Amino acid sequence: MNCGSCFIIVTHWCCLSLALAISQYRFPDIHCTTLGAMKFRVQVSRGGARLGLLSDLGRFDGVLQTPLCLVYTRKGCVPHLTNDVLADTLVCDTEEPASFVFPLVSTIDLQSAVAKQGRGIGRFCGLNDHIAYSTVQDPARFVPSGFNDKFGVSVWPKDGRIQVDVKRFMEIQEAFRPHIYQALCDSDTDEKATSKRLKKSYERTLRFLDDCLDIHARSQTLTSTAVFGSVQGGCDRQLRLKSAKETALRPVDGFVVEGLVSYGLQSENCDFAQIRSLLIETLSALPVDKPRAMHLVWKPSNVVLAVEAGIDLFDSSYPHVLAERGSAFVLPLSPFDAKTISEVKDGDGDAERFRCEMSLNDERTVDDFTPLMTECECYTCRRFTKAYISHLLNASEMLAGVLLSMFVFGCKTFSYDAQRNFRFSSSFQTQSPPLSSLLCCDATDSCRRTVRRLQKLRLVSVLGYDLRSKQSSTNL
């Protein structure tokens, strides 16, 4: 039995934990509907959290399981990794493809080239057999406030501001041909937004949605593409509920919860307790038979709480943010790595951050000639040490980001023989405490106690998106 040490992408680590904790609650498949091209079916539900299936996504005739994490991209590529390196690094279950999120802000300048090729954004970027999901803004990039108006929404690529109206937005979607796209929306509603700004955001988003749906209905290219509507309202409870109910009246295939937290790195430090009740109330106003997405730089604890509230779709922007600042996303799943993790936590004093983050900028890694994780068998851990990656960061070498990204996506995945049966197993008989309490171990917990908690959840580790290894068969 090889217990192994794994790096775990934040979203699926939390999502699968929750999936396993609610797996003893099985209900008949009654929450099912078909709208447009996409079908969503809730299979298991406990409180707000649920397990579901997405199917009939245009050219893809398979099924995706939710909660689902979408792979974060910039300019159509996973940051730091070429497609061939990504393909060689990932441990992939070919029965369920990866799902990639393409923010408009980083792909808008590809419109003419993609349209000229005529095969869509996925094939243009070399991701032929995977799911393409187009969003408006980049969750990991700050969006300046005050530049949206009644004519359109501003996006901010590196060469400056571009205003996108509904007509151009839909032209882009027709060129990109994604499996799913988020309708154009005005999400400029931070915590300081006035009531007037919130109302404008709500009204414009609904108007943009109606215009997008009108063009979508007449398009011959987007007949099999799903549309997600955005729920706005900032932190105004009444306006947010109104937005949720009005958006639900439109023929959308799913929802994106927007405007509760500003985009950018500041969302990493979001205090979920401040938005939890409003998020739960918002989701309760939405149909249960349609998926809900929320795109932010989520910490693990926030992912768990969001899944418990009823969010189904996330993205993997958090590990990218860690790699950009020279950190690796880590979790001690075996006593072999407990000392390293505890040293980093104790030295910094920030238990929440360093529960999942190992900084390679720390001066203690300069002469640490051990791998990032002791028993990890990924390319980075087999060939390089913390000291070498620290050197690369100090020298501003591009290879540092490459190795950290390969480490995130390349760690060996351990699961039971049948991942699908494992997710929905009814053998987990005991009543589970809230996942948030099981996940958020304090800094004084020993690694053994952490492992026991994860074993209690029957936790398995997965990669940056919903990949499932056929070859692994181990018991934690």
Sequence and secondary structure as in RCSB ss.txt:
>XXXX:A:sequence
MNCGSCFIIVTHWCCLSLALAISQYRFPDIHCTTLGAMKFRVQVSRGGARLGLLSDLGRFDGVLQTPLCLVYTRK
GCVPHLTNDVLADTLVCDTEEPASFVFPLVSTIDLQSAVAKQGRGIGRFCGLNDHIAYSTVQDPARFVPSGFNDK
FGVSVWPKDGRIQVDVKRFMEIQEAFRPHIYQALCDSDTDEKATSKRLKKSYERTLRFLDDCLDIHARSQTLTST
AVFGSVQGGCDRQLRLKSAKETALRPVDGFVVEGLVSYGLQSENCDFAQIRSLLIETLSALPVDKPRAMHLVWKP
SNVVLAVEAGIDLFDSSYPHVLAERGSAFVLPLSPFDAKTISEVKDGDGDAERFRCEMSLNDERTVDDFTPLMTE
CECYTCRRFTKAYISHLLNASEMLAGVLLSMFVFGCKTFSYDAQRNFRFSSSFQTQSPPLSSLLCCDATDSCRRT
VRRLQKLRLVSVLGYDLRSKQSSTNL
>XXXX:A:secstr
         HHHHHHHHHHHHTTT    S EEEEETTEEEEEEEEETTEEEEEEEEETTEEEEEEESEEEEE BT
TB TT  HHHHHHH    TTS  EEEEEHHHHGGGHHHHHHHTSHHHHHTT TTSEEEEESS TTS   SS  BT
TBEEE  TT  EEE HHHHHHHHHHH  SEEE        TT  HHHHHHHHHHHHHHHHHHHHHHHH SSSTT 
EEEEEE  TT HHHHHHHHHHHHHS  SEEEE SSS SSGGGGG  HHHHHHHHHHHHHTS TTS EE  S   H
HHHHHHHHHT  EEESHHHHHHHHTTEEE    SGGGHHHHHHHHHHH  HHHHTTEEETTSGGGTT  S SSTT
  SHHHHH  HHHHHHHHHTT THHHHHHHHHHHHS     S HHHHHT S   S    HHHHH   TT  HHHH
HHHHHHTT     SSS   SS     
